[in-house]
């Protein structure tokens, strides 16, 4: 069975392969057809997967210089501490502005989650991360892109997110009607990853326009501009949601909607993300410079606060980011009461603030300062 490519994609692939002394796409297909067993097929495919691209010019916005991908390499170890299989890492001639900044030692790896995500990336499956607020659904794909140098764009969804928010909009410029591409259009054509955050808050209209993307179509019409979209082979789409498509059944996520079965059926991999363990939170805080004794107490507080959130006792989530800010404030000379107020109480409702304060004070109440 032949693996069909459009003429445009075939030209790109042939340029990459022949530039690295690898046979053309048609020649590789002939080798696969003549292969006598699976081992020989894997050997031919490995030629494509392992190829190091000399110089590929990636598309760039009109007002910017094109960014040059000077190389890409499949790496077995070193990208993450966990063994998650081969990871493709990009190298850019100059720093890419859309590549996230890595968290480094402050990132707590989950081997299963990373392995599943890396597999989906290599298979080009759409991925949806599901879990409570503050559990790290967004952090994992951002850290993956940071360490592999993959550009990432992000759309944060709510009930006001429109088709134009995602795809772009048309308008008058210099007396002419022009299309200003949105993040999805840019990601599709420039080979970026795109993260659709809180997709369970997205109305059905905008969600339906994503079906050609999650179906893996290579060419389709932009729903706003009507122009043909040729999907870049490095494009990937990622979703996050607080619920697994069920909507706000526990009254924890106001605005979360029941998701379309048609959308859920198009997702290739679902990854459920829970809160870090108490020990993991402590390790992460220490890695980010918070004193060990303070980190341990903050981790204890967070575990009880998360339980209260999941039980519906409070609606204010407790996140690792917030814990780090408390620890940093104390390190910079603030007292524990001041640190709690600045990070938690001043943004929470009066009732939530008092409930969380009781939990916090239970851990730190014996000290005047942390």
Secondary structure, 3 states (H helix, E strand, C coil): CCCCCCHHHHHHHHHHHHHCCCCCHHHHHHHHHHCCCHHHHHHHHHHHHCCCCCCEEECCCCCCCCEEEEEEEEECCCCCCCCCCCEEEEEECCCCCCCCCCCHHHCCCCHHHHHHHHHHHHHCCCEEEECCCCCCHHHHHHHHHHHHCCCEEEEECCCCCCHHHHHEEEEEECCEEEEEECHHHHHHHHCCEEEEECHHHCCHHHHHCCHHHHCCCCEEECCCCCCEEECCCCCEEEEEECCCCECCCCCCCCCCCECCHHHHHCCCEEEECCCCCHHHHHHHHHHCCCCHHHHHHHHHHHHHHHHHHHCCCCCCCCCHHHHHHHHHHHHCCCCHHHHHHHHCHHHCCHHHHHHHHHHHHHHHCCCCCC
